[in-house]
Amino acid sequence: MKPDDLERLVTLEMPFGKYKGRVIADLPGNYLTWFAREGFPAGEIGRLLALMHEIDHNGLKALLNPLRKRP
């Protein structure tokens, strides 16, 4: 994990698929689990999806709240 990965989770949008345009941190757990079962894509997006899956699976999503931009 790189130091800025957690911030990327709350700012980077999903570039494809059913949830295209949704911030990675807001992807549903069952979608992340599907990737874990079927295989994460190559590159940065796959690495971040795998990280988000671990965070979601371990019930740690609240750790990302302070990183979210405020309106």
Secondary structure as UniProt FT lines:
FT   TURN            3..4
FT   HELIX           5..11
FT   TURN            18..21
FT   HELIX           24..26
FT   HELIX           29..38
FT   HELIX           43..57
FT   TURN            58..59
FT   HELIX           61..67
//
